[in-house]
């Protein structure tokens, strides 16, 4: 004669309906994901030129182009609220070496999902104005060089690349 005992395993929910995940994580750029994983798993490698060179090459690839990537975000309707403030804070860090918020605080504030509805961004030029006010070069190479020269600048670059181009948490429809 058997018992009424319940076999418990990882899927057991106590008889309650399983909660469905409302968010999934996707990867935007696999190279950045892999570099960030290496950076966080083996932090002692970050001090070697071989690793730094790979990160800088990816930064040049992603931020490079005919026009400054940051300034182009003034016209990007996907960059609103905290996402846009993160870019402004990043530019301030590149120029001064200081952030208004720690780089480690930003993941909780920025969103990968655009706010519903149309966003009015007409005439927005805060990023371009900040470049002028801080006398920051719009050259991608000069900007990344200045970024890496700041105290903890390389670390900030790595975290920023991960936040902008690494993993994304998106809502399931």
Secondary structure, 3 states (H helix, E strand, C coil): CCCCCCCCCCCCCCCCCCCCCCEEEEECCHHHHHHHHHHHHCHHHHHCHHHHHHHHHHHHHHHCCCCCHHHHHHHCCCCCHHHHHHHHHHHHHHHHCCCCCCCCCHHHCCCCCCCCCCCCCCCCCHHHHHHHHCCCCCCHHHHHHHHHHCCCHHHHHHHHHHHHHCEEEEECC
